[in-house]
Amino acid sequence: MIRPRITGTGSALPEKVRTNFDLEKMVDTSDEWIVARTGIRERRIASEGEYTSTFATLAAQRALEAAGVCAEEIDLIVVGTLTPDFPFPATACIVQQNLKAVNATCFDLSAACSGFIYALATAEKFIVSGSVKKALVIGAEVLSRIVDWTDRNTCLLFGDGAGAVVLEAVEGENGILSSHMHSDGNYWEILYQKGAGSRYPATHQNVDDRMVFLSMQGNEVFKLAVRAMGEVALEALQANGLTSDDVSLFIPHQANQRIVDSVGKRLGIGGDRVYVNLDRYGNTSAASIPIALDEAVRAGRLKEGDILLLDAFGGGLTWGASLIRW
């Protein structure tokens, strides 16, 4: 059987660190308050001259090196992002240029914090169809450029970075077992960026009205995220005749420690079977799962045959899960 298998991982993060103590000087908050409600202690922030493509490219290079694959061998590049370098062209095309991946078809995919799961599932389908042999799947964000740093309800949550995987068509039982995606557009207004689109273009007035920054109804997002992530994770397990006891490592979207804990409790997965790094990076949206995956792989947290569960939730609303036999 031909399965899409992750053969290399990579990640990239800005050097600049913004701690909770830094935020205490910017908005009415405290380290204690932030840690108690989110679990976040610091986040990485892009510097001038660093863009989404900057981190996407570096993460991709590291994934290619880990896989032992040359850029020219890549047939497909999919970048999950809500903060592309430009509205167009796709950031994936800029990554292609940087890597010299001359044979790749490239496009971006917008599913907010679920972007990497959606991108992984999309590349998976290309490989299963036989039209692609090797793909680069990237989740990359520079959220600091769309965060209102005067809004304490949102500015403390987000950070920048990128993660990438090389996905190859490989014979055998190991690889992606199945991916599951869902959406509900009835809730799009609880988490979105109002300005800079065709409805509210980037006029002086819209910028002055702070429409270019993201907006979130945190309590509503929390409740929906816990339910949706729990349900789609169980869907993935049941589709493959497995239970939560079979999961070797669970990597959820790194949004909030309370969400991670609540979803883990619903699934009956806890302790060292749950990978968490949000205390160091905050919510990096589509980049959060691939960054965590790369860290877990390089730390030796996965061995051949392990069952890996990836689970995400984001604006749209979107959510999804991938179940993988490593």
C-alpha positions as CSV (number, residue, x, y, z in Angstrom):
1,M,0.0,0.0,0.0
2,I,1.2,3.5,-0.9
3,R,0.8,6.0,2.0
4,P,1.9,9.6,2.5
5,R,4.6,9.5,5.1
6,I,6.4,12.3,6.9
7,T,10.1,11.8,6.2
8,G,11.5,15.0,7.5
9,T,10.5,17.9,9.8
10,G,11.8,21.4,10.3
11,S,10.9,24.6,12.2
12,A,12.1,28.2,12.4
13,L,11.4,30.9,14.9
14,P,12.4,34.6,15.3
15,E,15.3,35.3,17.7
16,K,13.4,38.2,19.4
17,V,11.6,37.1,22.5
18,R,8.7,39.1,24.1
19,T,8.0,37.9,27.6
20,N,4.9,38.5,29.8
21,F,7.0,41.0,31.8
22,D,7.5,43.0,28.5
23,L,3.8,43.0,28.0
24,E,3.3,44.3,31.6
25,K,4.9,47.6,30.3
26,M,2.6,47.7,27.2
27,V,-0.9,46.9,28.5
28,D,-2.8,46.4,31.8
29,T,-1.8,42.8,32.6
30,S,0.7,40.7,34.6
31,D,2.8,37.6,34.2
32,E,0.7,35.9,36.8
33,W,-2.6,36.7,35.1
34,I,-1.4,35.6,31.7
35,V,0.2,32.3,32.9
36,A,-2.9,31.4,35.0
37,R,-5.3,31.9,32.1
38,T,-3.2,30.8,29.1
39,G,-0.1,29.0,30.2
40,I,2.0,31.3,28.0
41,R,5.2,32.8,29.4
42,E,6.8,34.2,26.3
43,R,6.4,34.4,22.5
44,R,8.7,35.0,19.5
45,I,8.3,38.2,17.5
46,A,9.6,38.8,13.9
47,S,12.0,41.7,13.5
48,E,12.1,44.2,10.7
49,G,13.0,42.5,7.5
50,E,11.6,39.1,8.6
51,Y,8.4,37.9,6.9
52,T,6.2,34.8,6.8
53,S,8.3,33.5,3.8
54,T,11.5,34.0,5.8
55,F,10.5,31.4,8.4
56,A,8.6,29.2,6.0
57,T,11.7,28.9,3.8
58,L,14.1,28.2,6.7
59,A,11.7,25.6,8.2
60,A,11.4,24.0,4.7
61,Q,15.1,23.8,4.3
62,R,15.5,22.0,7.6
63,A,12.8,19.6,6.7
64,L,14.4,18.8,3.3
65,E,17.7,18.3,5.0
66,A,16.2,15.9,7.6
67,A,14.4,13.9,4.8
68,G,17.5,13.8,2.6
69,V,15.5,15.3,-0.3
70,C,16.6,18.0,-2.7
71,A,14.4,20.9,-3.5
72,E,14.2,20.0,-7.1
73,E,12.5,16.7,-6.2
74,I,9.5,18.4,-4.6
75,D,6.4,18.2,-6.7
76,L,4.1,20.3,-4.5
77,I,4.4,23.1,-1.9
78,V,1.4,24.0,0.2
79,V,1.6,26.8,2.8
80,G,-1.0,27.1,5.4
81,T,-1.1,30.7,6.6
82,L,-3.4,33.6,7.5
83,T,-0.5,36.1,7.3
84,P,1.0,35.7,3.8
85,D,3.7,38.1,2.7
86,F,1.2,39.6,0.2
87,P,-2.5,39.1,-0.7
88,F,-0.9,37.6,-3.9
89,P,1.2,36.0,-5.1
90,A,1.1,33.0,-2.8
91,T,3.8,32.8,-0.2
92,A,4.3,29.3,-1.4
93,C,5.6,30.7,-4.7
94,I,8.1,32.9,-2.8
95,V,9.3,29.9,-0.8
96,Q,9.6,28.0,-4.2
97,Q,11.9,30.8,-5.4
98,N,14.0,30.8,-2.3
99,L,14.4,27.0,-2.3
100,K,14.8,26.8,-6.1
101,A,12.2,24.1,-6.1
102,V,11.7,24.5,-9.8
103,N,9.4,21.5,-10.3
104,A,6.9,22.2,-7.6
105,T,3.3,23.4,-8.0
106,C,2.7,26.0,-5.3
107,F,-0.3,27.5,-3.5
108,D,-1.4,28.9,-0.1
109,L,-4.2,27.6,1.9
110,S,-6.3,29.7,4.4
111,A,-7.9,27.9,7.3
112,A,-6.5,30.0,10.2
113,C,-5.1,27.9,13.0
114,S,-6.3,24.7,11.3
115,G,-4.1,25.7,8.3
116,F,-1.4,23.0,8.7
117,I,-3.9,20.2,9.2
118,Y,-5.9,21.3,6.1
119,A,-2.6,21.7,4.1
120,L,-1.4,18.3,5.2
121,A,-4.7,16.7,4.3
122,T,-4.6,18.4,0.9
123,A,-1.1,17.2,0.1
124,E,-2.1,13.7,1.3
125,K,-4.9,13.6,-1.3
126,F,-2.5,14.6,-4.1
127,I,-0.1,11.7,-3.1
128,V,-2.9,9.1,-2.7
129,S,-4.1,10.1,-6.2
130,G,-0.7,9.3,-7.6
131,S,-0.2,12.8,-9.1
132,V,2.5,13.8,-6.5
133,K,5.4,11.8,-5.1
134,K,7.0,14.4,-2.7
135,A,5.4,17.4,-1.1
136,L,6.4,20.2,1.2
137,V,3.7,21.1,3.7
138,I,4.3,24.3,5.7
139,G,2.5,26.2,8.4
140,A,3.9,29.7,8.8
141,E,2.7,32.9,10.5
142,V,3.8,36.4,11.4
143,L,0.8,37.2,13.6
144,S,2.6,40.1,15.4
145,R,1.8,42.2,12.3
146,I,-1.9,41.8,12.7
147,V,-2.1,41.9,16.5
148,D,-3.3,45.0,18.2
149,W,-0.6,45.5,20.9
150,T,-3.0,47.8,22.8
151,D,-5.6,45.1,23.2
152,R,-4.8,42.9,26.3
153,N,-7.4,40.4,25.3
154,T,-5.5,39.3,22.2
155,C,-2.0,40.6,22.2
156,L,-0.7,38.3,24.9
157,L,-1.8,35.2,23.0
158,F,0.1,35.2,19.7
159,G,3.6,34.6,18.3
160,D,5.5,34.1,15.1
161,G,7.2,31.2,13.4
162,A,7.0,28.3,11.0
163,G,7.1,24.5,10.8
164,A,7.4,22.2,7.8
165,V,7.3,18.6,6.8
166,V,8.3,16.6,3.8
167,L,5.6,14.2,2.8
168,E,6.5,11.3,0.5
169,A,4.7,8.4,-1.2
170,V,6.1,5.4,0.6
171,E,5.1,1.7,0.5
172,G,4.0,0.1,3.7
173,E,1.7,0.6,6.7
174,N,3.4,3.6,8.2
175,G,2.2,7.1,7.3
176,I,-1.0,9.2,7.4
177,L,-3.8,6.8,8.3
178,S,-6.6,9.4,7.7
179,S,-7.3,13.1,7.9
180,H,-10.6,14.7,8.9
181,M,-11.7,18.3,8.3
182,H,-14.8,20.3,9.2
183,S,-16.0,23.9,9.0
184,D,-18.9,26.0,10.3
185,G,-19.2,29.4,8.7
186,N,-22.0,30.4,11.1
187,Y,-19.4,31.5,13.6
188,W,-16.9,33.3,11.4
189,E,-17.4,36.6,13.3
190,I,-16.1,35.3,16.6
191,L,-12.5,35.1,15.3
192,Y,-11.4,37.2,12.2
193,Q,-9.5,40.1,10.8
194,K,-12.0,42.7,9.7
195,G,-9.9,45.0,7.6
196,A,-7.6,44.8,4.6
197,G,-10.0,42.6,2.5
198,S,-12.5,43.5,-0.3
199,R,-15.2,44.3,2.2
200,Y,-13.2,46.7,4.3
201,P,-10.1,47.7,2.1
202,A,-7.0,49.3,3.7
203,T,-8.1,52.9,3.7
204,H,-6.8,55.5,6.0
205,Q,-10.1,55.5,7.9
206,N,-10.1,51.7,8.3
207,V,-6.6,51.7,9.6
208,D,-7.3,54.5,12.0
209,D,-10.3,52.5,13.2
210,R,-7.9,49.5,13.9
211,M,-9.8,47.2,11.5
212,V,-6.5,45.7,10.2
213,F,-6.1,43.8,13.5
214,L,-7.5,40.5,14.5
215,S,-10.6,40.3,16.7
216,M,-11.7,37.4,18.9
217,Q,-14.5,36.5,21.3
218,G,-12.4,34.4,23.5
219,N,-15.0,32.7,25.7
220,E,-17.0,31.5,22.6
221,V,-13.8,30.3,20.9
222,F,-12.8,28.4,24.0
223,K,-16.1,26.5,24.3
224,L,-16.3,25.6,20.6
225,A,-12.7,24.6,20.3
226,V,-12.8,22.1,23.2
227,R,-15.9,20.4,21.8
228,A,-14.8,20.4,18.1
229,M,-11.2,19.2,18.8
230,G,-12.5,16.4,21.0
231,E,-15.1,15.3,18.5
232,V,-12.7,15.3,15.5
233,A,-10.0,13.5,17.4
234,L,-12.4,10.7,18.3
235,E,-13.6,10.6,14.7
236,A,-10.1,10.0,13.5
237,L,-9.5,7.3,16.0
238,Q,-12.8,5.5,15.3
239,A,-12.2,5.6,11.6
240,N,-9.1,3.5,12.1
241,G,-10.4,1.2,14.7
242,L,-8.3,2.7,17.4
243,T,-8.8,4.3,20.8
244,S,-7.1,7.0,22.8
245,D,-5.1,4.3,24.6
246,D,-3.4,3.6,21.3
247,V,-2.1,7.1,21.0
248,S,1.6,7.4,21.7
249,L,1.8,11.2,21.3
250,F,-0.9,13.9,21.0
251,I,0.0,17.2,19.5
252,P,-2.9,19.6,19.7
253,H,-2.9,23.2,18.4
254,Q,-1.0,25.3,20.9
255,A,-3.6,27.9,21.6
256,N,-4.2,27.9,25.3
257,Q,-3.2,25.5,28.1
258,R,-6.7,25.3,29.4
259,I,-7.9,24.2,25.9
260,V,-5.2,21.6,25.7
261,D,-6.0,20.3,29.1
262,S,-9.7,20.2,28.5
263,V,-9.4,18.3,25.2
264,G,-6.9,15.9,26.7
265,K,-9.3,15.2,29.5
266,R,-12.1,14.5,27.1
267,L,-9.9,12.1,25.2
268,G,-8.4,10.5,28.2
269,I,-4.9,11.5,27.0
270,G,-2.6,13.2,29.5
271,G,0.8,13.5,31.0
272,D,3.8,13.0,28.8
273,R,1.6,11.8,25.9
274,V,0.6,15.4,25.2
275,Y,3.2,17.7,23.7
276,V,3.1,21.3,24.8
277,N,5.4,24.2,23.9
278,L,2.9,27.1,24.0
279,D,4.6,28.4,27.2
280,R,7.6,29.3,25.0
281,Y,5.9,30.4,21.8
282,G,2.3,31.3,22.4
283,N,-0.3,30.6,19.7
284,T,1.5,30.6,16.3
285,S,-1.7,29.6,14.5
286,A,-1.0,27.3,11.5
287,A,2.6,27.0,12.6
288,S,1.9,25.7,16.0
289,I,1.5,22.0,15.2
290,P,4.5,21.6,12.8
291,I,6.8,23.5,15.2
292,A,5.7,21.2,18.0
293,L,6.1,18.1,15.8
294,D,9.6,19.1,14.7
295,E,10.6,19.6,18.4
296,A,9.1,16.2,19.3
297,V,10.9,14.4,16.5
298,R,14.2,16.0,17.3
299,A,13.8,15.2,21.0
300,G,13.2,11.5,20.1
301,R,9.6,11.5,21.3
302,L,8.5,9.4,18.3
303,K,9.7,5.9,17.2
304,E,8.7,3.8,14.3
305,G,5.1,2.4,14.6
306,D,4.0,5.0,17.2
307,I,0.5,6.4,16.7
308,L,0.6,10.2,16.4
309,L,-2.6,12.4,16.7
310,L,-2.6,15.9,15.4
311,D,-5.6,18.1,16.2
312,A,-6.4,21.8,15.4
313,F,-9.2,24.4,15.6
314,G,-9.3,27.9,14.0
315,G,-11.2,30.8,12.6
316,G,-13.8,30.1,9.9
317,L,-14.6,28.2,12.0
318,T,-12.4,25.3,10.9
319,W,-11.1,22.2,12.7
320,G,-9.5,19.0,11.8
321,A,-7.3,16.0,12.9
322,S,-4.8,13.7,11.3
323,L,-3.9,10.3,12.6
324,I,-0.4,9.0,11.7
325,R,1.5,5.8,12.2
326,W,5.0,7.0,12.5
